[in-house]
Amino acid sequence: MVRVTERNSLLGKNRADELPKSWEPGEHEAAIYERWVERGYFTADSASDRPPFSVVLPPPNVTGQLHMGHALDHTLIDAIVRRKRMQGFETLWLPGMDHAGIATQTKVEAQLREKEGKDRYDYGREEFVEKVWEWKHRYGGDIQNQMRAIGDSVDWSRDRFTLDEGLNRAVVTIFKALFDRGMIYRANRLVNWSPVLETAVSDIEVVYKDVEGELVSIRYGSLDDDEPHVIVATTRVETMLGDVAIAVHPDDERYADLVGQEFDHPFREDLKLTVVADEYVDPEFGTGAVKITPAHDPNDYGIGKRHDLDMPTIMDTTGHIADTGTQFDGLTREEARVKVREALAEQGRIVKEVRPYVHSVGHSERTGEPIEPRLSLQWFVKVDELAKMSGDAVRQGDTTIHPQSMEPRYFDWVDNMHDWTISRQLWWGHRIPIWYGPNGEVVCCGPDDTPPEGYEQDPDVLDTWFSSALWPFSTMGWPDNTADLQKFYPTNVLVTAYDILFFWVARMMMFGTFAATITPEILGTAADGRPQIPFTDLYLHGLVRDEHGRKMSKSLGNGIDPMDWVERFGADALRFTLARGANPGVDLPVGEDHAQSSRNFATKLYNATKFALMNGAAVDKLPAREQLTDADRWILDRLNATHASVDRFLDDYQFAKANEELYQFIWNEFCDWYLEIAKTQMNDDTRRVLGHVLDVVLRLLHPSMPFVTEVLWTTLTGEETLTRAAWPTPDTETAADERAAARIDDSINLITELRRFRADQGVKPSQKVPAAIDFAAADLAAQEDMIRSVARVEVPGEDFAASASIEVRLGTATLEVQLDTSGTVDKEAERKRLAKALAAAEKELETTGKKLANENFLAKAPAEVVEKIRKRQQVAREEQERVSKRMEGLQ
């Protein structure tokens, strides 16, 4: 830390000249960041003897652009990492990107169709994959530039990609380990199928939408009412081409005689419809009978398994009807829905008028078409043992979830997990390391194995989440025993949104604990010999929403581009807005007003520091407490209390509370009050206090607002960088001066009331008002000069005659203040000003009153909008009363 002697403590005046006239973030932030990277401030040293702290970046998709969710995620991780670096830890924040199998392949295929009129099959597998790599190298780094723009202090020398050679080695290693233990298997199961992509997709890639469909009632069996028959209803009439049964409840007496009977299929001679009894059926819903298509419906699949039913697939990979032997083969699902209904009607099997029916339908997140539940031969991971280890790790305290209220959601997922479909019918991704021999042999090859000659590799690739699940340790070199793994694993904290708790977090826990069981000599063990976990803390933040609390979406047009905010308000403003609103597990509403407020805060801090430097503020040893004024002791004590709160909140991942404490202290106590007081008592002691307070608050604020604090702190101290400066330590030995605090609080209250009185009287800000105040009676004698200077009230002369008086309630007394405002107010001008203010208040009352009296508006408007209007009305009413009272006083 720079030490400035008392003799040259005015050095700050010269340093103030080093600062630009105003803070324009766009002119400085990029250069500051590149200087940090070039000088290696973010590069971790695995040979260091400092205690380790490590975090891996949740890898964004290589196709992605930084959205507000990313910006929140990165801001919070960076705040943690920067603080730990300052606290003396050897800190690694490891970056990287996900190859995003479906998203990337879809984007490249779309580009090829648009530019060349070709698809992947025109190129073949190898050439197409080369095309994707070309696209990745050319376009895949946008998000990295955006990360630099918001100040991510990642170790770029360790940047990884989920398809790089090292990651592939890790993927193949863990696949073979699971396969050899019987935990990976191949089976025909019902999966989410995308007809456009022609692949299975994961649950996270399915979004549900309400769709207006039609409910069709079909009569199976005899068309004679006196003969056996059953009526069922469906919204997907085309799937009846794969119906093999009709299910009823075992206790439903209406169908007891039909259980076990068979009906002919209306269109297929190769299928019979068996009536089965199953408790899944709700006898109170509809007719109490359900058609069963096991190969195209999840619930029907379960019934089919229980009753050992045939499971014919009626569609090909593109969603066209196929292999039914009917006239409907070749039709799309949508075409068949109409043609099958018409054909059933011709047979007299449509027993009710087709009626509209709104129901929830899963759609592909990537391509938008309805997902088809489809029986398909896929590779699966058996998850029961893995899920148990993941649950035990949290239950036994090896990994702690923040906030704790998220634990039940985690347990609900891992305790009820289904086997995981890991194969995808794509070309871009980690190819499944299975080879098939000419006689049906199956061989799984590890990363160092050579497949037998003449064997062919499985064409499928692995689900992207498979490689992402290895991210915390594969990126550090596993399965090799690397220096990074020995130094930085397990990682300390994973920061991510609660909405991917199941899809990514739980899977990292599964694979992390499994990898530790097969390589304990590399990954180590947790407490009592339990499998090592990939991260000791899991912090789950909420989702970023618009200022009205709505989810951001293209359809609503309420999305916010974080890069737009960086350009307009600066990266610090973006980051502080997000950090100040980030409560664990709680969604965060943000709007442009929040960003402008944060921009104003950066400007306020900049101007305050520049003022302090111009007045000689210096970072030097603080004077003895007894030499300091009440105001000096008060601000130091408030700084110390704020510092302790910030540390406590940050240790508990309470980012919103920590940054709110800093905001209130810097803006209200330091800038609005102490700087004003300092102007009245500027001496070397106060300069040192100014320097000390700024030194500490700039360090405390650096994790959230790294750019402006870097510029201000290096100018204040003359040091090279704030990124490597020590985190400040609160003063735990010096007791707070409660009496000094009480006197300053009373001074602030008195000044506030005097200012309010002046404003109500219409006194110009520069005009001094004579005031008789018994400072000694309120124990404020030592503050008299300061109070008079800041409040602009002067000592009354001999001819003083009070024209008004006010009572000010202080901490221990009520103080009467007599003032003479005669000659300080132009009554006619004041009447005109007040009349204008009164008209504005009455106009606002009229406007808000009309809206709040409109029943249609109240019924349709969001609650938060109505509440804002009520507040506007209340403010206008109070302003009307205040102005009216003041006008009466001028009569």
ZAMARGU-4260 file (C-alpha; in steps of 0.2 Angstrom, whole numbers, plus 5000, padded with zeros to 4 digits):
<rodrens>
0) 5000/5000/5000 | 5006/5018/4996 | 5012/5028/5011 | 5011/5046/5010 | 5020/5057/5022
5) 5011/5072/5030 | 5023/5083/5022 | 5018/5078/5004 | 5000/5073/5008 | 4994/5085/4995
10) 5000/5073/4982 | 4982/5069/4978 | 4980/5086/4970 | 4992/5081/4956 | 4984/5063/4955
15) 4967/5071/4952 | 4974/5078/4936 | 4977/5060/4930 | 4958/5057/4929 | 4947/5062/4915
20) 4935/5076/4917 | 4921/5063/4918 | 4919/5044/4919 | 4914/5038/4901 | 4915/5019/4903
25) 4915/5015/4884 | 4932/5025/4882 | 4941/5015/4895 | 4934/4998/4900 | 4940/4988/4885
30) 4958/4994/4887 | 4958/4991/4906 | 4952/4973/4903 | 4966/4969/4890 | 4979/4976/4901
35) 4973/4964/4915 | 4974/4949/4903 | 4991/4954/4896 | 4999/4956/4913 | 4992/4939/4918
40) 4982/4945/4933 | 4969/4931/4930 | 4981/4917/4927 | 4982/4903/4940 | 4998/4895/4946
45) 4995/4876/4951 | 5013/4877/4959 | 5008/4891/4971 | 5009/4888/4990 | 4994/4899/4992
50) 4977/4891/4997 | 4967/4886/4981 | 4950/4892/4976 | 4942/4886/4960 | 4927/4889/4949
55) 4922/4882/4932 | 4912/4893/4921 | 4895/4885/4916 | 4900/4883/4898 | 4889/4893/4886
60) 4884/4886/4869 | 4896/4889/4856 | 4882/4896/4845 | 4876/4908/4859 | 4875/4926/4863
65) 4877/4933/4880 | 4859/4935/4887 | 4854/4943/4904 | 4854/4926/4912 | 4872/4923/4907
70) 4876/4941/4912 | 4869/4938/4930 | 4878/4921/4931 | 4895/4928/4925 | 4893/4944/4936
75) 4891/4934/4952 | 4905/4921/4948 | 4917/4935/4944 | 4912/4944/4961 | 4916/4928/4970
80) 4932/4925/4961 | 4939/4943/4962 | 4936/4944/4981 | 4945/4927/4983 | 4959/4933/4973
85) 4961/4948/4984 | 4959/4938/5000 | 4975/4929/4995 | 4969/4913/4987 | 4977/4905/4972
90) 4961/4907/4961 | 4956/4898/4946 | 4941/4903/4936 | 4941/4891/4921 | 4932/4896/4905
95) 4926/4886/4891 | 4911/4883/4879 | 4899/4869/4875 | 4898/4861/4858 | 4879/4862/4859
100) 4876/4847/4848 | 4858/4850/4842 | 4859/4869/4841 | 4876/4870/4832 | 4871/4856/4819
105) 4854/4865/4816 | 4863/4882/4813 | 4876/4875/4801 | 4863/4865/4792 | 4852/4880/4790
110) 4866/4890/4784 | 4871/4877/4771 | 4853/4876/4764 | 4852/4895/4763 | 4869/4897/4754
115) 4871/4881/4745 | 4854/4873/4744 | 4862/4857/4752 | 4860/4847/4767 | 4872/4836/4777
120) 4868/4821/4767 | 4875/4829/4752 | 4892/4830/4760 | 4893/4814/4770 | 4897/4813/4788
125) 4916/4818/4788 | 4915/4832/4777 | 4899/4839/4786 | 4908/4838/4803 | 4923/4848/4795
130) 4910/4861/4789 | 4904/4863/4807 | 4922/4865/4814 | 4925/4878/4801 | 4909/4887/4807
135) 4915/4885/4825 | 4932/4893/4822 | 4924/4907/4812 | 4908/4912/4822 | 4909/4902/4838
140) 4919/4915/4848 | 4906/4929/4850 | 4902/4925/4867 | 4920/4926/4873 | 4921/4944/4867
145) 4906/4948/4876 | 4913/4940/4892 | 4928/4951/4890 | 4917/4966/4888 | 4908/4963/4905
150) 4925/4960/4914 | 4925/4941/4917 | 4942/4938/4926 | 4944/4920/4918 | 4960/4911/4915
155) 4960/4912/4896 | 4976/4901/4896 | 4965/4886/4902 | 4950/4889/4890 | 4942/4872/4885
160) 4929/4866/4873 | 4918/4851/4876 | 4924/4843/4860 | 4942/4846/4862 | 4954/4831/4862
165) 4956/4831/4881 | 4938/4832/4884 | 4935/4818/4871 | 4947/4807/4881 | 4938/4810/4897
170) 4921/4806/4889 | 4927/4790/4881 | 4935/4785/4898 | 4919/4787/4908 | 4908/4779/4895
175) 4919/4763/4895 | 4919/4763/4914 | 4900/4764/4915 | 4898/4751/4901 | 4910/4739/4909
180) 4900/4740/4925 | 4883/4737/4916 | 4878/4755/4919 | 4876/4759/4901 | 4865/4749/4890
185) 4855/4749/4874 | 4836/4747/4873 | 4820/4751/4864 | 4812/4764/4875 | 4800/4779/4872
190) 4809/4795/4869 | 4806/4813/4865 | 4808/4813/4846 | 4811/4828/4834 | 4805/4824/4817
195) 4814/4839/4810 | 4830/4835/4818 | 4827/4816/4816 | 4835/4813/4834 | 4830/4810/4852
200) 4830/4826/4862 | 4831/4828/4881 | 4818/4834/4892 | 4826/4851/4894 | 4824/4854/4875
205) 4805/4851/4876 | 4794/4866/4879 | 4775/4864/4882 | 4762/4875/4874 | 4743/4876/4875
210) 4737/4870/4857 | 4719/4871/4850 | 4716/4854/4844 | 4701/4843/4842 | 4693/4829/4853
215) 4688/4814/4842 | 4677/4800/4850 | 4680/4783/4841 | 4669/4768/4843 | 4679/4752/4844
220) 4670/4735/4842 | 4653/4732/4835 | 4643/4747/4827 | 4627/4738/4835 | 4623/4746/4851
225) 4617/4729/4858 | 4634/4721/4853 | 4651/4723/4863 | 4659/4740/4859 | 4669/4753/4868
230) 4670/4772/4865 | 4687/4781/4867 | 4692/4799/4865 | 4708/4806/4858 | 4716/4822/4852
235) 4728/4813/4841 | 4717/4802/4830 | 4731/4797/4819 | 4739/4787/4832 | 4725/4775/4832
240) 4734/4766/4818 | 4746/4760/4832 | 4732/4755/4844 | 4734/4738/4852 | 4723/4739/4867
245) 4709/4748/4876 | 4712/4750/4895 | 4698/4752/4908 | 4699/4753/4927 | 4698/4735/4936
250) 4684/4741/4947 | 4673/4749/4933 | 4658/4737/4932 | 4653/4745/4915 | 4667/4735/4907
255) 4670/4720/4918 | 4663/4708/4905 | 4674/4715/4891 | 4691/4713/4900 | 4701/4701/4890
260) 4690/4702/4874 | 4698/4707/4857 | 4691/4719/4844 | 4696/4721/4826 | 4706/4736/4821
265) 4697/4747/4809 | 4711/4748/4797 | 4724/4734/4801 | 4721/4716/4799 | 4738/4713/4808
270) 4732/4721/4825 | 4719/4716/4838 | 4713/4728/4851 | 4713/4719/4868 | 4703/4726/4883
275) 4714/4727/4898 | 4711/4732/4916 | 4724/4745/4923 | 4723/4756/4938 | 4730/4770/4929
280) 4714/4773/4920 | 4702/4786/4928 | 4685/4779/4927 | 4677/4796/4931 | 4686/4804/4916
285) 4676/4804/4899 | 4670/4786/4895 | 4682/4778/4907 | 4690/4769/4893 | 4707/4774/4885
290) 4715/4769/4868 | 4733/4762/4870 | 4746/4766/4858 | 4762/4760/4867 | 4775/4766/4854
295) 4768/4784/4854 | 4762/4789/4871 | 4772/4789/4888 | 4757/4783/4898 | 4752/4770/4885
300) 4770/4764/4885 | 4769/4761/4904 | 4753/4751/4902 | 4760/4742/4887 | 4775/4736/4898
305) 4764/4731/4912 | 4752/4720/4900 | 4766/4714/4888 | 4757/4722/4873 | 4764/4724/4856
310) 4772/4741/4852 | 4771/4744/4834 | 4779/4761/4828 | 4768/4769/4815 | 4779/4784/4810
315) 4797/4785/4802 | 4810/4797/4809 | 4803/4812/4799 | 4785/4810/4807 | 4777/4802/4792
320) 4765/4787/4794 | 4775/4772/4789 | 4774/4753/4789 | 4756/4752/4794 | 4750/4744/4777
325) 4736/4756/4776 | 4732/4770/4764 | 4738/4782/4776 | 4757/4778/4774 | 4767/4792/4768
330) 4756/4806/4775 | 4762/4818/4788 | 4755/4817/4806 | 4744/4832/4802 | 4738/4825/4785
335) 4734/4809/4793 | 4725/4817/4807 | 4712/4823/4795 | 4712/4808/4783 | 4710/4795/4797
340) 4696/4805/4805 | 4687/4805/4788 | 4689/4787/4785 | 4683/4783/4803 | 4668/4794/4800
345) 4664/4784/4784 | 4664/4768/4794 | 4652/4776/4806 | 4664/4775/4820 | 4664/4794/4825
350) 4651/4794/4838 | 4651/4812/4843 | 4653/4828/4834 | 4671/4833/4834 | 4674/4847/4845
355) 4688/4860/4849 | 4700/4855/4863 | 4714/4865/4871 | 4728/4854/4877 | 4747/4855/4882
360) 4758/4849/4868 | 4777/4847/4870 | 4787/4856/4856 | 4805/4856/4851 | 4814/4871/4858
365) 4826/4871/4844 | 4814/4869/4829 | 4797/4873/4835 | 4788/4857/4829 | 4778/4846/4841
370) 4788/4833/4849 | 4783/4815/4844 | 4784/4802/4858 | 4792/4788/4849 | 4799/4770/4853
375) 4817/4770/4848 | 4833/4760/4850 | 4844/4771/4861 | 4858/4771/4873 | 4854/4774/4891
380) 4863/4777/4908 | 4857/4767/4923 | 4855/4780/4936 | 4849/4773/4952 | 4867/4770/4960
385) 4873/4787/4953 | 4858/4796/4959 | 4859/4789/4976 | 4878/4795/4977 | 4872/4812/4972
390) 4858/4813/4985 | 4870/4807/4999 | 4883/4820/4995 | 4870/4834/4999 | 4862/4825/5013
395) 4878/4821/5022 | 4885/4839/5019 | 4899/4836/5007 | 4890/4848/4995 | 4880/4863/5002
400) 4865/4870/4992 | 4862/4889/4994 | 4848/4893/4997 | 4844/4878/5008 | 4826/4880/5002
405) 4831/4872/4985 | 4836/4856/4993 | 4819/4848/4992 | 4818/4851/4973 | 4835/4843/4971
410) 4831/4828/4982 | 4814/4826/4972 | 4824/4825/4956 | 4838/4813/4961 | 4827/4802/4972
415) 4815/4799/4957 | 4826/4799/4942 | 4823/4789/4927 | 4837/4781/4916 | 4845/4794/4905
420) 4844/4793/4886 | 4861/4798/4881 | 4861/4794/4862 | 4857/4807/4849 | 4855/4804/4830
425) 4867/4818/4825 | 4884/4820/4817 | 4891/4834/4828 | 4896/4828/4845 | 4906/4814/4854
430) 4903/4798/4844 | 4898/4784/4855 | 4913/4773/4857 | 4904/4756/4853 | 4909/4745/4838
435) 4899/4732/4830 | 4906/4716/4823 | 4901/4707/4807 | 4892/4694/4818 | 4883/4705/4830
440) 4898/4707/4842 | 4898/4723/4852 | 4914/4731/4859 | 4917/4746/4869 | 4934/4754/4866
445) 4943/4766/4878 | 4953/4781/4873 | 4969/4770/4870 | 4960/4755/4862 | 4960/4751/4844
450) 4944/4744/4838 | 4945/4727/4829 | 4947/4727/4811 | 4931/4726/4801 | 4920/4733/4815
455) 4909/4748/4812 | 4906/4762/4825 | 4889/4766/4831 | 4883/4781/4821 | 4875/4790/4836
460) 4883/4804/4846 | 4881/4807/4865 | 4869/4819/4872 | 4878/4836/4875 | 4874/4835/4894
465) 4885/4819/4894 | 4901/4829/4891 | 4895/4844/4901 | 4892/4832/4916 | 4911/4829/4917
470) 4915/4848/4916 | 4923/4851/4933 | 4936/4838/4932 | 4938/4834/4913 | 4943/4852/4910
475) 4958/4850/4923 | 4965/4835/4914 | 4956/4820/4920 | 4958/4805/4918 | 4976/4810/4919
480) 4983/4815/4936 | 4987/4833/4933 | 4994/4847/4943 | 4978/4857/4941 | 4968/4842/4948
485) 4979/4841/4963 | 4978/4859/4966 | 4961/4865/4961 | 4949/4850/4963 | 4936/4848/4969
490) 4930/4866/4964 | 4924/4877/4978 | 4907/4883/4971 | 4896/4881/4956 | 4885/4896/4952
495) 4870/4893/4941 | 4852/4897/4939 | 4840/4885/4948 | 4831/4880/4932 | 4845/4869/4927
500) 4847/4861/4944 | 4841/4845/4937 | 4848/4844/4919 | 4866/4849/4923 | 4869/4851/4941
505) 4863/4834/4946 | 4872/4825/4932 | 4888/4833/4937 | 4886/4827/4954 | 4882/4809/4947
510) 4897/4808/4936 | 4908/4818/4948 | 4905/4805/4962 | 4907/4790/4950 | 4923/4797/4943
515) 4930/4798/4961 | 4925/4780/4964 | 4935/4774/4949 | 4950/4785/4951 | 4951/4790/4970
520) 4970/4792/4968 | 4967/4807/4956 | 4951/4815/4962 | 4952/4810/4981 | 4939/4806/4993
525) 4926/4817/5003 | 4923/4814/5022 | 4923/4797/5029 | 4929/4789/5013 | 4914/4794/5003
530) 4916/4798/4984 | 4923/4816/4981 | 4911/4828/4975 | 4914/4840/4960 | 4910/4856/4970
535) 4908/4860/4989 | 4895/4874/4987 | 4881/4875/4975 | 4874/4893/4973 | 4857/4894/4964
540) 4852/4911/4958 | 4835/4916/4951 | 4830/4921/4933 | 4831/4938/4926 | 4814/4945/4922
545) 4808/4962/4915 | 4804/4976/4927 | 4786/4970/4928 | 4792/4952/4934 | 4787/4944/4917
550) 4799/4931/4909 | 4809/4939/4895 | 4803/4932/4878 | 4803/4937/4859 | 4784/4936/4859
555) 4783/4949/4872 | 4797/4959/4865 | 4803/4963/4882 | 4821/4955/4881 | 4836/4965/4886
560) 4852/4964/4877 | 4866/4965/4890 | 4878/4972/4877 | 4866/4986/4874 | 4867/4991/4892
565) 4886/4989/4892 | 4887/5001/4877 | 4875/5014/4885 | 4878/5013/4903 | 4895/5003/4905
570) 4899/4986/4911 | 4900/4992/4929 | 4882/4998/4928 | 4876/4981/4921 | 4885/4971/4934
575) 4880/4982/4949 | 4862/4981/4943 | 4862/4963/4943 | 4873/4960/4959 | 4862/4972/4969
580) 4846/4963/4964 | 4853/4945/4966 | 4845/4936/4981 | 4848/4917/4982 | 4835/4907/4972
585) 4824/4922/4969 | 4820/4929/4952 | 4827/4946/4948 | 4816/4960/4939 | 4827/4973/4930
590) 4823/4988/4919 | 4832/5002/4911 | 4829/5013/4926 | 4839/5001/4937 | 4854/5002/4924
595) 4853/5021/4924 | 4853/5021/4943 | 4869/5011/4943 | 4877/5022/4930 | 4873/5037/4941
600) 4881/5028/4956 | 4897/5025/4946 | 4897/5044/4942 | 4894/5048/4960 | 4908/5038/4966
605) 4920/5045/4952 | 4916/5063/4956 | 4918/5060/4975 | 4935/5052/4972 | 4940/5066/4961
610) 4934/5079/4974 | 4944/5070/4987 | 4960/5069/4977 | 4958/5088/4972 | 4958/5091/4991
615) 4973/5081/4995 | 4966/5064/5000 | 4979/5052/5003 | 4981/5034/5009 | 4992/5035/5024
620) 4992/5029/5042 | 4976/5036/5051 | 4979/5049/5065 | 4976/5044/5083 | 4957/5043/5086
625) 4958/5057/5099 | 4964/5069/5085 | 4949/5066/5074 | 4933/5076/5074 | 4916/5068/5078
630) 4912/5067/5059 | 4929/5058/5056 | 4926/5045/5069 | 4908/5043/5064 | 4912/5039/5045
635) 4926/5027/5051 | 4914/5018/5062 | 4901/5017/5049 | 4914/5011/5036 | 4919/4997/5048
640) 4901/4992/5052 | 4897/4992/5033 | 4913/4982/5029 | 4908/4969/5042 | 4891/4967/5035
645) 4897/4966/5017 | 4909/4952/5022 | 4896/4943/5031 | 4884/4944/5017 | 4896/4939/5003
650) 4902/4924/5013 | 4884/4918/5013 | 4881/4923/4994 | 4869/4937/4999 | 4875/4948/4984
655) 4860/4959/4985 | 4862/4963/5003 | 4880/4966/5002 | 4879/4978/4987 | 4864/4987/4994
660) 4874/4990/5010 | 4889/4997/5000 | 4877/5008/4989 | 4868/5016/5004 | 4885/5019/5013
665) 4894/5027/4998 | 4879/5037/4992 | 4870/5043/5007 | 4883/5043/5021 | 4900/5046/5013
670) 4895/5056/4997 | 4879/5065/5003 | 4885/5069/5021 | 4904/5066/5025 | 4910/5075/5010
675) 4899/5090/5013 | 4906/5090/5031 | 4924/5087/5026 | 4923/5103/5016 | 4920/5113/5032
680) 4935/5105/5041 | 4948/5100/5028 | 4965/5097/5036 | 4978/5083/5035 | 4968/5072/5047
685) 4953/5073/5036 | 4962/5070/5020 | 4969/5054/5028 | 4952/5049/5033 | 4945/5053/5016
690) 4959/5042/5008 | 4956/5028/5020 | 4938/5027/5017 | 4940/5028/4998 | 4954/5015/4999
695) 4942/5003/5008 | 4926/5006/4998 | 4935/5004/4982 | 4942/4987/4987 | 4925/4982/4993
700) 4916/4987/4978 | 4929/4980/4966 | 4921/4963/4964 | 4905/4971/4957 | 4911/4986/4948
705) 4929/4982/4943 | 4932/4995/4930 | 4929/5011/4938 | 4936/5005/4955 | 4952/5000/4946
710) 4954/5018/4938 | 4950/5027/4955 | 4960/5015/4966 | 4976/5015/4956 | 4975/5034/4954
715) 4972/5036/4973 | 4986/5024/4978 | 4998/5025/4964 | 4998/5006/4964 | 4998/4995/4948
720) 4981/4986/4949 | 4967/4983/4961 | 4964/4966/4955 | 4979/4959/4965 | 4977/4971/4980
725) 4973/4964/4997 | 4955/4962/5003 | 4953/4975/5017 | 4951/4968/5035 | 4938/4976/5047
730) 4945/4985/5063 | 4939/4973/5076 | 4949/4981/5091 | 4942/4999/5091 | 4926/5002/5099
735) 4913/5013/5089 | 4911/5030/5096 | 4893/5030/5100 | 4892/5048/5107 | 4901/5055/5091
740) 4888/5045/5081 | 4874/5052/5091 | 4880/5070/5088 | 4883/5067/5069 | 4865/5059/5068
745) 4858/5074/5077 | 4868/5086/5066 | 4861/5077/5050 | 4843/5078/5057 | 4845/5097/5061
750) 4853/5101/5044 | 4839/5091/5035 | 4825/5100/5044 | 4834/5117/5041 | 4835/5113/5022
755) 4817/5107/5022 | 4811/5123/5030 | 4822/5134/5017 | 4814/5124/5003 | 4797/5126/5009
760) 4800/5145/5011 | 4807/5146/4994 | 4824/5152/5000 | 4837/5152/4986 | 4850/5138/4989
765) 4864/5152/4989 | 4855/5163/5002 | 4860/5162/5020 | 4847/5164/5033 | 4850/5171/5050
770) 4846/5158/5063 | 4846/5157/5082 | 4851/5140/5088 | 4856/5134/5106 | 4869/5121/5100
775) 4875/5118/5118 | 4858/5113/5123 | 4859/5099/5111 | 4877/5095/5114 | 4881/5101/5097
780) 4893/5116/5101 | 4908/5108/5092 | 4897/5105/5077 | 4890/5123/5076 | 4902/5130/5062
785) 4899/5114/5052 | 4880/5114/5053 | 4879/5133/5049 | 4890/5130/5034 | 4881/5115/5027
790) 4864/5121/5031 | 4867/5139/5025 | 4861/5148/5041 | 4872/5162/5048 | 4874/5169/5066
795) 4860/5182/5069 | 4865/5200/5070 | 4860/5212/5084 | 4844/5218/5075 | 4839/5200/5073
800) 4820/5197/5073 | 4813/5180/5070 | 4800/5178/5057 | 4797/5160/5059 | 4802/5145/5071
805) 4803/5127/5069 | 4805/5112/5082 | 4818/5099/5078 | 4817/5082/5087 | 4834/5076/5090
810) 4840/5060/5098 | 4839/5066/5116 | 4831/5083/5115 | 4819/5094/5105 | 4828/5110/5099
815) 4819/5126/5094 | 4826/5136/5080 | 4821/5154/5076 | 4824/5160/5059 | 4822/5177/5050
820) 4817/5174/5032 | 4812/5192/5029 | 4821/5199/5014 | 4826/5182/5008 | 4810/5177/4999
825) 4802/5186/4983 | 4784/5183/4989 | 4776/5187/4972 | 4789/5176/4963 | 4786/5162/4976
830) 4767/5163/4974 | 4769/5161/4955 | 4780/5146/4957 | 4768/5138/4970 | 4753/5141/4959
835) 4762/5132/4945 | 4767/5117/4957 | 4749/5116/4963 | 4742/5115/4946 | 4754/5101/4942
840) 4749/5092/4957 | 4730/5094/4954 | 4733/5088/4936 | 4742/5072/4942 | 4727/5069/4954
845) 4715/5071/4940 | 4724/5059/4929 | 4727/5046/4942 | 4710/5047/4949 | 4702/5044/4932
850) 4713/5028/4929 | 4709/5021/4946 | 4690/5024/4944 | 4691/5014/4928 | 4685/4997/4932
855) 4690/4990/4915 | 4708/4996/4918 | 4709/4989/4936 | 4703/4972/4929 | 4716/4971/4915
860) 4731/4980/4921 | 4745/4971/4930 | 4745/4973/4949 | 4762/4982/4949 | 4756/4995/4936
865) 4740/4998/4947 | 4751/5000/4963 | 4763/5012/4954 | 4748/5023/4949 | 4741/5023/4967
870) 4758/5029/4973 | 4758/5043/4960 | 4741/5048/4967 | 4747/5048/4985 | 4763/5058/4981
875) 4752/5071/4971 | 4740/5072/4986 | 4754/5076/4998 | 4762/5088/4986 | 4745/5097/4985
880) 4743/5098/5003 | 4761/5105/5006 | 4760/5118/4992 | 4742/5124/4998 | 4749/5126/5016
885) 4764/5136/5010 | 4753/5147/4999 | 4742/5151/5015 | 4758/5155/5024 | 4762/5169/5011
890) 4746/5178/5014
</rodrens>
